[in-house]
Amino acid sequence: MKKFEPKLLGFLCNWCAYAGADLAGVSRFQYPTNMRVIRVMCSGRVDPTFIFQALKSGVDGVAVLGCHHGDCHYQTGNYEAENKMHMTQQVLQRVGIEPERLYLDWVSAAEGKRFSEVVTFFTNQIASLGPIDQIKEYKDRLILGEKIVESIRLRWLVGKQRELMEKGNVYHEKIDKDKLTTIITENIEKEYRIQQLLSHMHHPQTIPSLAKKVSLNPTDVARYVTHLENAGTITLVDITDDKPRYQLAYIEGGTP
């Protein structure tokens, strides 16, 4: 049987990790050649949607490599990257994709050998997981995950994470890391359920039918439906057998 060779993509910070990769080449440190590299000015520039787009395209694993903490050319970019990638790993796990397919690490411009070790470690890790297309309906799972990370509220929470912990909210109340992690996890679950429901609403649905499709209590579904209707995302189509039926307010390619 032919040995599985994982397809990897790496987002490398221009100032540190990319320079470290260059040094690894000049120093002739040996490492697997499975990774294709995209140079970014800062690891904090890597948007969570980039990860899902890469994995949807058939990449088996994505690495984000930036500057060590305290060495960021833009002061806090690597901290922002850390928060975003940890959230992205949570979303991957929630939709049924191994979070280990996303790897975050720090490599300085002087660490050519470390770069080779990081790439070797990540390549072996993905090789042990196997190809991403072995996961049942992996593209559908990734589409769902991508929609979750596009949530404005979730993005705001992750973007404000350091500020909320260090400076506090508008009432100057600091939120500790554990509580903030819980809030983010709860919002991921909420967005997961919302996107699940929306995926079934291209055609009119009743609350009981939606509850059955997504394995939720009808009372919880009703709460989500009310929220989505108030937001203008879905609309009441008609009432059949005394049961309201709802559908997406806008369907790509036309209106309901």
C-alpha positions in Angstrom: 0.0 0.0 0.0 1.3 3.5 -0.9 2.3 5.5 2.1 0.1 8.4 2.8 1.8 11.8 2.2 -0.2 14.6 3.8 -0.9 17.8 2.0 0.0 20.7 4.4 -0.3 24.4 4.2 1.6 26.9 6.4 0.9 30.5 7.1 4.3 32.0 8.1 4.9 35.4 9.7 7.2 37.4 7.4 9.4 38.7 10.2 10.1 35.5 12.2 8.8 32.1 11.0 9.4 32.8 7.3 12.9 34.0 8.0 13.4 30.9 10.2 12.3 28.8 7.2 14.8 30.6 5.0 17.5 29.9 7.6 16.6 26.2 7.7 17.1 26.1 4.0 20.4 27.9 4.0 21.6 25.7 6.9 20.4 22.6 5.1 18.4 21.3 8.0 16.4 18.3 6.8 12.6 18.2 7.1 9.6 16.9 5.1 8.6 18.8 2.0 4.8 18.3 2.4 4.1 21.9 3.4 3.3 24.7 1.0 3.9 28.1 2.4 2.0 31.4 2.3 3.9 34.4 3.7 1.8 36.8 5.8 3.0 40.0 7.4 1.7 38.8 10.8 0.3 35.6 12.2 -2.6 37.8 13.5 -3.6 38.4 9.9 -4.6 34.8 9.4 -8.4 34.7 9.5 -10.2 31.6 10.8 -12.1 31.4 7.5 -8.7 30.8 5.8 -8.3 27.5 7.7 -11.7 26.2 6.6 -11.2 27.2 3.0 -7.8 25.4 3.0 -9.2 22.3 4.5 -12.2 22.3 2.1 -9.8 22.4 -0.8 -8.3 19.1 0.3 -5.4 20.2 2.5 -5.0 17.7 5.3 -3.6 20.1 7.9 -2.8 23.8 8.4 0.0 25.3 10.4 0.2 28.9 11.6 3.7 29.9 12.7 4.5 33.3 14.1 6.8 35.2 16.4 7.4 34.2 20.0 5.3 36.1 22.6 6.9 39.5 23.2 8.7 39.6 19.9 5.8 40.5 17.5 6.7 43.1 15.0 3.2 44.5 15.5 3.3 44.1 19.3 0.2 42.0 19.9 -0.4 40.2 16.6 0.7 36.8 17.8 -1.6 37.1 20.8 -4.5 37.8 18.5 -3.5 34.8 16.4 -3.4 32.6 19.5 -6.9 33.6 20.5 -8.3 33.1 17.0 -6.7 29.8 16.3 -7.7 28.3 19.7 -11.3 29.3 18.9 -11.0 27.8 15.5 -9.8 24.5 17.0 -12.9 24.5 19.2 -15.1 25.0 16.2 -13.3 22.2 14.3 -13.9 19.8 17.1 -17.6 20.9 17.4 -18.2 20.1 13.7 -16.4 16.7 13.9 -13.0 17.5 12.5 -9.9 16.8 14.5 -8.6 20.0 16.0 -5.1 18.7 15.6 -5.4 19.4 11.9 -4.7 23.1 12.9 -1.4 23.7 14.5 -0.1 26.9 16.0 3.5 27.5 17.1 6.2 30.1 17.4 9.5 30.2 15.4 12.0 33.1 15.5 14.2 34.3 12.6 17.2 32.6 14.3 15.5 29.3 14.8 16.1 27.4 11.5 16.6 24.1 13.3 13.4 24.6 15.3 11.5 25.3 12.1 12.6 22.0 10.7 11.6 20.3 13.9 8.2 21.9 13.9 7.4 21.0 10.3 8.6 17.4 11.0 6.4 17.1 14.1 3.3 18.5 12.3 3.8 16.3 9.2 4.0 13.2 11.4 1.0 14.3 13.4 -1.2 14.7 10.3 0.2 11.5 8.8 -1.1 9.7 11.9 -4.5 11.3 11.5 -4.8 10.3 7.8 -6.3 12.2 4.9 -9.1 14.6 5.6 -11.3 13.1 2.9 -11.7 10.0 5.0 -13.9 11.9 7.3 -17.6 11.4 6.4 -19.1 14.5 4.8 -16.0 16.5 5.7 -16.8 19.3 3.3 -20.3 19.8 4.8 -18.8 19.8 8.2 -16.2 22.5 7.2 -18.9 24.6 5.5 -20.8 24.6 8.8 -17.7 25.5 10.7 -16.8 28.3 8.3 -20.3 29.8 8.9 -19.8 29.6 12.7 -16.5 31.5 12.6 -18.1 34.2 10.5 -20.4 35.0 13.4 -20.1 38.7 14.3 -20.6 38.2 18.0 -18.0 35.4 18.1 -15.5 37.5 16.3 -16.1 40.4 18.6 -15.6 38.2 21.7 -12.4 36.7 20.4 -11.1 40.1 19.2 -11.8 41.7 22.6 -10.5 38.8 24.6 -7.3 40.4 25.9 -9.0 43.7 26.5 -11.8 42.1 28.5 -9.3 40.2 30.6 -6.7 43.1 31.1 -8.9 46.2 31.0 -12.4 45.0 31.6 -15.8 45.8 30.0 -17.5 49.1 29.8 -18.1 48.9 33.6 -14.4 48.2 34.1 -15.2 44.7 35.2 -12.4 42.3 34.3 -13.4 38.9 33.0 -11.1 36.0 34.0 -9.8 33.6 31.3 -11.9 30.6 32.4 -15.2 32.6 32.4 -14.4 34.1 29.0 -13.5 30.7 27.6 -16.9 29.4 28.8 -18.6 32.4 27.1 -16.9 31.7 23.8 -17.7 28.0 24.0 -21.3 28.8 24.7 -21.4 31.1 21.7 -19.8 28.4 19.5 -22.6 26.0 20.6 -25.2 28.6 19.9 -23.9 29.4 16.4 -23.6 25.7 15.7 -27.2 25.1 16.5 -28.3 28.2 14.5 -26.4 27.1 11.4 -27.7 23.6 11.8 -31.3 24.9 11.7 -30.6 27.3 8.8 -29.2 24.4 6.7 -32.7 22.8 6.8 -34.7 25.9 6.0 -34.3 26.2 2.3 -37.8 24.8 2.3 -40.7 25.6 4.7 -40.3 23.8 8.1 -42.3 23.6 11.3 -40.7 23.7 14.7 -41.4 20.0 15.4 -39.9 19.0 12.1 -36.8 21.1 12.8 -36.5 19.7 16.3 -36.4 16.2 14.8 -33.9 17.0 12.2 -31.4 18.6 14.6 -32.2 16.4 17.7 -33.2 19.4 19.9 -36.0 20.0 22.2 -38.9 21.9 20.4 -38.8 24.5 23.1 -35.1 25.3 22.3 -35.8 25.3 18.6 -38.7 27.7 19.1 -36.3 30.1 21.0 -33.8 30.0 18.1 -36.6 30.4 15.5 -37.9 33.5 17.4 -34.4 35.0 17.4 -33.8 34.3 13.7 -37.2 35.7 12.8 -36.6 38.9 14.8 -33.2 39.2 13.0 -34.9 38.9 9.6 -32.9 35.8 8.8 -36.0 33.6 8.4 -39.7 34.4 7.7 -43.1 32.9 8.4 -44.3 31.3 5.2 -47.7 30.0 6.2 -49.6 28.0 8.8 -50.4 24.4 8.0 -52.5 22.2 10.4 -52.2 25.0 13.0 -48.4 24.8 12.8 -46.4 27.8 11.6 -43.9 27.0 8.8 -40.7 29.0 8.5 -38.2 29.4 5.7 -35.0 31.4 4.9 -35.9 35.0 4.2 -33.5 35.0 1.3 -32.3 32.1 -0.8 -29.3 32.4 -3.1 -30.5 32.6 -6.6 -33.9 34.0 -5.7 -36.4 34.7 -3.0 -38.7 32.2 -1.4 
